[in-house]
Amino acid sequence: MNTQQAVIESRIETPALSTGKRWAIGVIIAVVLIGAPLVLPGYFTFQFSGVLAYAVAALGLNLITGYAGQISLGHNAFFALGAYSAALSMAFFNVHYLTSIAVAAVVSFVVGYLAGFPAQRLRGLYLTLLTLAIAVSVAPVIKHYKDITGGMAGMFVERPSPPEWMGISRDAYIYYIMLMFAVACFWFVRNFVAGSMGRALTAVRLSPLAASSMGVDVASYKVLIFGVGSMLGGIGGALFNFSIGFLAPDSYSLMLSVSFLAAIVVGGLGTIWGALVAGLFLQFVPTLASDLGQALAGAVYGGILILCMFFMPKGIVGSLMKFLHDRRVKASGRPRG
């Protein structure tokens, strides 16, 4: 696939809307997101807080896999790294809970950026095996340093409490914190992949050799995107601390990475809003699957993936964007690009 097709593909993601429609949609979404904790029961607010944390982490993996084309099974490691970096900074250095998110972001970016150097020279199966090695080493490392991390027993994280003047519940306050960071992360990624950066990443994913021949520094882009994607994974992990208030090594197993990968495929690889669908998938599908029985949980995951591959090969968001794009092209009377 050539660079011209890459540019066309990048344009499909965001169908053109008039300014008035964009503002109307934006206002409706803002009212729903801000008003949700005020009308929903506490348990649902807690669940949607988890959706936002997962969505931020999935956004990072979508950058690595969806935009740069690097299949990573090690996202659980950066989710755990962010969670423990934030928790330990609060426990040992009395860092404010908001500042702990910044600590998690910096630590995850640095480690992810350094991990990107060996990853830049690998593709396909070899890259998958490298990230697999990272994924399976997470829980043993956490358990080994039990004096710091709490080992198998895990560690508790103090959940933020709202100021009295706000007059809202703790779950609602945590939701608003997560919403604030999620909006910032989505805005950052939207601007990060816009314009020449997004087109370069699409070209790197589709044909690294062709991108390199056109002057794109493929190696630097891969390292940078691995660092940024890992940073978002770390931020998601740190945010998830506030939701559950507890960390344990078994929560960051290889299955978490597989779930992240499945979720971004269902949401839509290479789409920003696909990460939000991935967050919903990660929060609610395991619960629904467990209601059917633990033995059927894997079958539910597999069934959803198979259905998605058959009926929505670009994922939910990707397929929706393509449908809207094709309909707009048909209405204008122009041939499809």
C-alpha positions as CSV (number, residue, x, y, z in Angstrom):
1,M,0.0,0.0,0.0
2,N,1.5,3.4,-1.0
3,T,1.8,6.7,0.7
4,Q,-1.2,8.1,-1.2
5,Q,-3.4,5.3,0.2
6,A,-2.0,6.0,3.6
7,V,-3.1,9.6,3.4
8,I,-6.6,8.6,2.2
9,E,-6.8,6.1,5.1
10,S,-5.9,8.8,7.6
11,R,-8.6,11.1,6.3
12,I,-11.3,8.4,6.6
13,E,-11.0,8.4,10.3
14,T,-12.6,11.8,10.8
15,P,-15.5,12.5,8.4
16,A,-16.1,16.1,7.7
17,L,-18.7,17.8,9.8
18,S,-19.9,21.4,9.8
19,T,-18.7,23.6,12.7
20,G,-22.3,23.8,14.0
21,K,-22.6,20.1,14.1
22,R,-19.3,19.6,15.8
23,W,-20.2,22.1,18.5
24,A,-23.6,20.5,19.0
25,I,-22.1,17.0,19.3
26,G,-19.4,18.4,21.7
27,V,-21.9,20.0,24.0
28,I,-24.1,16.9,24.1
29,I,-21.1,14.7,25.0
30,A,-19.8,17.2,27.6
31,V,-23.3,17.3,29.3
32,V,-23.5,13.5,29.3
33,L,-20.0,13.0,30.7
34,I,-20.2,15.7,33.3
35,G,-23.8,14.9,34.4
36,A,-23.4,11.1,34.5
37,P,-22.1,10.9,38.1
38,L,-24.9,13.1,39.4
39,V,-27.7,10.8,38.2
40,L,-26.1,7.4,38.1
41,P,-25.8,5.1,41.2
42,G,-22.3,5.0,42.8
43,Y,-21.5,1.6,41.5
44,F,-22.0,2.7,37.9
45,T,-19.9,5.8,38.5
46,F,-17.2,3.5,39.8
47,Q,-17.4,1.3,36.7
48,F,-17.2,4.2,34.3
49,S,-14.2,5.5,36.2
50,G,-12.6,2.2,35.2
51,V,-13.6,2.7,31.6
52,L,-11.8,6.0,31.5
53,A,-8.6,4.5,33.0
54,Y,-8.7,1.5,30.6
55,A,-9.4,3.9,27.7
56,V,-6.3,6.0,28.3
57,A,-4.1,2.8,28.5
58,A,-5.7,1.4,25.4
59,L,-5.1,4.7,23.6
60,G,-1.4,4.1,24.2
61,L,-1.4,0.6,22.8
62,N,-3.4,1.8,19.8
63,L,-0.6,4.3,19.1
64,I,2.0,1.5,19.2
65,T,0.0,-1.1,17.3
66,G,-2.7,0.8,15.4
67,Y,-0.6,3.7,14.2
68,A,3.0,2.4,14.2
69,G,2.2,-1.2,13.4
70,Q,4.2,-2.7,16.3
71,I,2.4,-5.6,17.9
72,S,3.1,-5.4,21.6
73,L,2.1,-7.9,24.3
74,G,3.9,-6.0,27.0
75,H,1.3,-3.3,27.7
76,N,0.5,-4.9,31.0
77,A,4.1,-4.1,32.1
78,F,3.6,-0.3,31.6
79,F,0.1,-0.4,33.1
80,A,1.7,-2.0,36.2
81,L,4.7,0.4,36.1
82,G,2.5,3.4,36.1
83,A,0.3,2.0,38.9
84,Y,3.2,1.1,41.2
85,S,5.2,4.3,40.4
86,A,2.3,6.4,41.4
87,A,1.4,4.3,44.5
88,L,5.0,4.1,45.7
89,S,5.6,7.9,45.2
90,M,2.6,8.5,47.4
91,A,3.5,5.9,50.0
92,F,7.2,6.7,50.4
93,F,7.5,10.4,49.4
94,N,4.1,11.7,50.3
95,V,3.5,12.9,46.8
96,H,0.1,14.4,46.1
97,Y,-2.2,12.1,44.2
98,L,-2.3,14.4,41.2
99,T,1.4,14.7,41.1
100,S,1.7,10.9,41.3
101,I,0.1,10.8,37.8
102,A,2.9,12.9,36.5
103,V,5.5,10.6,38.2
104,A,3.9,7.6,36.5
105,A,3.9,9.4,33.1
106,V,7.6,10.3,33.3
107,V,8.7,6.9,34.6
108,S,6.7,5.0,32.0
109,F,7.8,7.2,29.1
110,V,11.5,6.8,30.0
111,V,11.3,3.1,30.4
112,G,9.1,2.7,27.2
113,Y,11.5,5.0,25.3
114,L,14.5,2.9,26.3
115,A,12.6,-0.3,25.5
116,G,11.8,1.1,22.1
117,F,15.5,1.0,21.0
118,P,15.7,-2.8,20.8
119,A,12.1,-2.9,19.5
120,Q,12.9,-0.7,16.6
121,R,15.1,-3.3,15.0
122,L,12.5,-6.1,15.4
123,R,9.3,-6.8,13.5
124,G,6.5,-9.4,13.5
125,L,7.1,-12.5,15.5
126,Y,10.5,-11.3,17.0
127,L,9.0,-8.1,18.3
128,T,6.0,-10.1,19.7
129,L,8.4,-12.5,21.5
130,L,10.3,-9.5,23.0
131,T,7.2,-7.9,24.4
132,L,6.0,-11.3,25.6
133,A,9.1,-11.6,27.7
134,I,8.4,-8.2,29.2
135,A,4.8,-9.2,29.9
136,V,5.5,-12.4,31.7
137,S,8.3,-10.9,33.9
138,V,6.0,-8.3,35.5
139,A,4.4,-10.4,38.2
140,P,7.6,-12.2,39.3
141,V,9.5,-8.9,39.6
142,I,6.7,-7.3,41.7
143,K,6.6,-10.4,44.0
144,H,10.4,-10.5,44.3
145,Y,10.6,-6.9,45.7
146,K,8.0,-7.6,48.3
147,D,9.5,-5.2,50.9
148,I,8.7,-2.4,48.6
149,T,5.7,-3.5,46.6
150,G,4.0,-5.7,49.2
151,G,4.5,-8.8,47.1
152,M,1.6,-11.3,46.9
153,A,-0.3,-9.4,49.6
154,G,-0.4,-6.3,47.4
155,M,-0.7,-2.8,48.7
156,F,-3.5,-0.4,49.4
157,V,-3.7,3.1,47.8
158,E,-5.6,5.9,49.5
159,R,-8.4,7.0,47.2
160,P,-8.8,10.7,46.8
161,S,-11.5,12.4,48.9
162,P,-13.5,15.4,47.6
163,P,-13.3,18.8,49.3
164,E,-16.3,19.4,51.5
165,W,-17.4,22.4,49.5
166,M,-18.0,20.2,46.4
167,G,-20.8,18.2,48.0
168,I,-20.3,15.1,45.9
169,S,-19.4,11.5,46.6
170,R,-15.9,10.1,46.5
171,D,-16.8,7.9,43.5
172,A,-18.0,11.0,41.6
173,Y,-14.9,13.0,42.6
174,I,-12.6,10.2,41.3
175,Y,-14.6,10.0,38.1
176,Y,-14.1,13.7,37.5
177,I,-10.4,13.4,38.1
178,M,-10.2,10.5,35.6
179,L,-12.4,12.4,33.1
180,M,-10.0,15.4,33.3
181,F,-6.9,13.3,32.6
182,A,-8.7,11.2,29.9
183,V,-9.8,14.4,28.0
184,A,-6.3,15.7,28.3
185,C,-4.8,12.5,27.0
186,F,-7.2,12.2,24.1
187,W,-6.7,15.8,23.1
188,F,-2.9,15.3,23.3
189,V,-3.0,12.2,21.0
190,R,-5.5,13.9,18.6
191,N,-2.9,16.7,18.1
192,F,0.0,14.3,18.2
193,V,-1.2,12.2,15.2
194,A,-2.8,15.1,13.3
195,G,-1.2,16.4,10.1
196,S,2.3,15.2,9.0
197,M,2.9,13.2,12.2
198,G,-0.2,11.0,11.6
199,R,0.6,10.6,7.9
200,A,4.2,9.6,8.7
201,L,3.0,7.1,11.3
202,T,0.5,5.6,8.8
203,A,3.2,5.3,6.2
204,V,5.6,3.7,8.7
205,R,2.9,1.1,9.5
206,L,1.9,0.3,6.0
207,S,5.4,0.3,4.3
208,P,8.5,1.2,6.4
209,L,10.7,0.9,3.4
210,A,8.7,3.3,1.3
211,A,8.4,5.7,4.2
212,S,12.2,5.6,4.7
213,S,12.8,6.3,1.0
214,M,10.6,9.4,1.3
215,G,12.7,10.8,4.1
216,V,10.8,9.5,7.2
217,D,13.1,8.6,10.0
218,V,11.4,5.2,10.7
219,A,13.6,4.2,13.6
220,S,13.1,7.5,15.5
221,Y,9.3,7.4,15.0
222,K,9.1,3.8,16.3
223,V,11.1,4.7,19.4
224,L,9.1,7.8,20.1
225,I,5.8,6.1,19.6
226,F,6.8,3.3,21.9
227,G,7.7,5.8,24.6
228,V,4.5,7.8,24.2
229,G,2.3,4.7,24.1
230,S,4.0,3.4,27.2
231,M,3.5,6.7,28.9
232,L,-0.2,6.6,28.3
233,G,-0.3,3.0,29.5
234,G,1.4,4.2,32.7
235,I,-1.1,7.0,33.1
236,G,-3.9,4.6,32.7
237,G,-2.4,2.3,35.4
238,A,-2.0,5.2,37.8
239,L,-5.6,6.4,37.3
240,F,-6.8,2.8,37.9
241,N,-5.3,3.1,41.4
242,F,-7.9,5.7,42.3
243,S,-10.7,3.5,41.0
244,I,-9.9,0.3,43.0
245,G,-7.5,1.5,45.7
246,F,-5.5,-1.7,45.7
247,L,-2.6,-3.2,43.7
248,A,-1.7,-6.8,43.4
249,P,0.8,-8.5,41.0
250,D,-1.7,-11.0,39.7
251,S,-3.8,-8.1,38.4
252,Y,-1.1,-7.4,35.8
253,S,-0.8,-10.8,34.1
254,L,-0.2,-11.6,30.5
255,M,-4.0,-12.0,30.1
256,L,-4.3,-8.2,30.7
257,S,-2.1,-7.6,27.7
258,V,-4.1,-10.0,25.6
259,S,-7.3,-8.3,26.7
260,F,-5.8,-4.9,25.8
261,L,-4.9,-6.1,22.3
262,A,-8.3,-7.7,21.8
263,A,-10.0,-4.5,23.0
264,I,-8.2,-2.2,20.5
265,V,-9.0,-4.6,17.7
266,V,-12.7,-4.5,18.5
267,G,-12.6,-0.8,19.0
268,G,-10.7,-0.1,15.8
269,L,-6.9,-0.1,15.2
270,G,-5.6,3.3,14.2
271,T,-8.6,5.2,15.5
272,I,-8.5,7.5,18.5
273,W,-12.1,6.9,19.6
274,G,-11.6,3.2,19.3
275,A,-9.7,3.4,22.6
276,L,-12.9,4.5,24.3
277,V,-14.8,1.5,22.9
278,A,-11.8,-0.6,24.1
279,G,-12.3,0.8,27.6
280,L,-15.9,-0.2,27.6
281,F,-14.9,-3.6,26.3
282,L,-12.3,-4.1,29.1
283,Q,-14.6,-3.0,31.8
284,F,-17.8,-4.7,30.9
285,V,-17.1,-7.8,28.8
286,P,-15.2,-9.7,31.5
287,T,-18.1,-9.1,33.9
288,L,-20.6,-10.3,31.4
289,A,-18.4,-13.3,30.5
290,S,-18.0,-14.3,34.2
291,D,-21.7,-14.2,34.7
292,L,-22.0,-16.9,32.0
293,G,-19.3,-18.9,33.8
294,Q,-15.5,-18.8,34.2
295,A,-15.1,-21.7,31.7
296,L,-16.9,-19.6,29.0
297,A,-14.9,-16.4,29.5
298,G,-12.3,-17.2,26.9
299,A,-15.0,-18.4,24.5
300,V,-16.8,-15.0,24.8
301,Y,-13.6,-13.1,24.0
302,G,-12.9,-15.3,21.1
303,G,-16.5,-15.1,19.8
304,I,-16.5,-11.3,19.9
305,L,-13.2,-11.1,18.1
306,I,-14.4,-13.6,15.4
307,L,-17.6,-11.6,14.9
308,C,-15.7,-8.4,14.7
309,M,-13.2,-9.8,12.1
310,F,-16.1,-11.0,9.9
311,F,-18.5,-8.1,10.1
312,M,-16.4,-5.2,11.2
313,P,-12.8,-5.8,10.1
314,K,-11.8,-2.3,10.9
315,G,-13.3,-2.5,14.4
316,I,-16.4,-0.7,15.6
317,V,-15.2,2.8,15.2
318,G,-13.1,2.2,12.1
319,S,-16.1,0.5,10.3
320,L,-18.4,3.3,11.4
321,M,-16.0,6.0,10.1
322,K,-15.6,4.1,6.8
323,F,-19.4,3.8,6.4
324,L,-19.9,7.6,7.1
325,H,-17.0,8.4,4.7
326,D,-18.5,6.2,1.9
327,R,-21.9,7.7,2.4
328,R,-20.6,11.2,2.2
329,V,-18.6,10.4,-1.0
330,K,-21.7,8.8,-2.5
331,A,-23.9,11.8,-1.7
332,S,-21.3,14.1,-3.3
333,G,-21.3,12.1,-6.5
334,R,-17.5,11.6,-6.4
335,P,-15.9,8.2,-7.0
336,R,-14.5,6.5,-3.9
337,G,-10.8,7.2,-3.2
